[in-house]
């Protein structure tokens, strides 16, 4: 009797919704915003327009991309503004969101409910010495306090880690311990992508990057793991998935939609024996204006969203 074919495990693409180019801290040595801060005289002018943010979320929903989190530097928006944006994104997606907008106090977190699933702490590096040098204005204790407050509010907790900024394999047990002690629900790994103007020149080797994911998966079997990949690292995606990553992020999906790079991500998922949900290559055949109209936003915002949607769609069709 022929054995029943085992169903392929699903994988998907997650898109972080970036809100602003400004961060009041602005001194993380790997970060693009660290080389922009001194050039930005008015932080409000570094913020993305609301219609652009919401149009991007509509495209993400229609194409089957999950929103990874809402991401912005410290003090780029007021709390009421962030709450309003989060509420609108929740309305579009029908899904509660993750916040990755810096350390938030308990009463501030409370203001985002019921539109969020959890909060994300930008831990970045688990080695305390390296972290103090690379992220001097982002101490770990306030992040831990935020995690505890989130748990008291019944929310989930996520964190980000960047591989290649000075940590070593000896730090892996410390990361396992941190995940367990803080009851982390999901983690996003990034391979360092050096920005010109920062102190870094080279990202981590594939074997080193995948080892971190493999070890965390082995020690934290129920943890959701998201792995970042850039256009120069796409050939390693099947290895990231085989190591234990659930999904992929950090790819310019709108600018490179339908290109050989996007096709490579889908083929890498297949190579890893995964079923890729959503699409990075097939333009949805829908009435985009209707997608905006059914949301019931005010007339001016809806008009501007349609204009921005058309701009994005034209980029995707190139």
Residue, then its C-alpha position, 0 to 999 in steps of 0.5 A: x500500500x502506497x504511503x500517504x504524501x506528507x503535507x508540506x509545511x507552510x512558509x510565508x513572507x512578512x513585511x515590517x511596516x516602517x513609519x519614519x526615518x527618524x530616531x531620537x536615540x540614533x546611535x546604534x552603530x549598525x543602524x541606517x538611522x544613525x547616519x541620518x539623525x544629524x541630517x534631519x532638522x525636523x523629525x516630522x519631515x522624516x515621517x512617512x505619509x499616512x496614505x503611503x503606510x496604509x496603501x502598503x498595508x493593503x498591498x501586503x494583505x492582498x498579496x498574502x504578506x503578513x505584517x511583521x510589526x509596526x516599526x519606527x524610531x524613538x519619538x518619531x510619532x506622538x502616542x495618539x498618532x501611533x494609536x491612530x495608525x495602529x487602529x487603521x492598520x488593524x482595520x485593514x488587515x483584520x489582525x491585531x498588530x505587533x509594536x516595535x516602536x521603542x520601550x513603552x510604559x504599561x499605561x502607554x501600552x494599554x492605550x493601544x489595546x485592543x489593536x495589538x497582539x504584542x510588543x517587540x523589544x529591539x534587543x539586537x545583541x545578547x552579549x552585554x559588552x557588545x550591546x553596550x558598545x553597539x547600542x549605547x542608548x538602548x539598555x536591556x532592563x527597560x526592555x525587560x520591564x516592558x516585557x513584564x508589563x505586556x505579560x501583565x496585560x495579557x499580550x505577547x512578546x517578541x524580540x529582534x536580534x542582529x547576527x554579525x555585530x560582534x557576538x559569538x557562538x558562545x552567546x547562544x546559551x545566553x539567548x536561549x536563557x533570555x527567551x525562556x526567562x522572558x517567555x518570548x513568543x517570537x523572534x526575528x533574526x537579521x543577518x547584518x546588512x552593513x550600511x555605508x557610513x557605519x563602522x560595519x563592512x561585512x555581514x555574517x557567513x551563512x553557516x554562522x547565521x544559520x547555526x544561531x537559528x538552528x540552535x534556537x529552534x532546537x532549544x525553543x521548539x514552540x518559538x516562532x522564528x522569522x529570518x531576515x534575508x537581503x537580495x545578496x543572501x537569497x541563496x541561503x533562504x532554504x538553509x534558514x528554513x531548514x534550520x528552523x525559521x518559520x518565515x522570511x522578512x527583510x526583502x523589498x517586496x514592492x520594488x522587486x515584485x515579480x523580479x528574479x529575486x522575488x522568484x528566487x525566494x519562492x523557489x528557495x521555499x520550495x527547495x526547503x520543502x515548504x509551501x509558500x503562501x501568498x505571492x511575490x511574483x503574481x500581480x493580483x487581479x482586483x479593483x484596488x479602488x474598491x479595496x480602499x472604498x470598502x474601508x470607509x476612511x474619510x474622502x481625502x485620505x481615501x483619495x490619497x491612498x488610491x494615488x499612492x496605491x497606483x504608484x506602488x502598483x506601477x512599481x510592482x509592474x515594472 
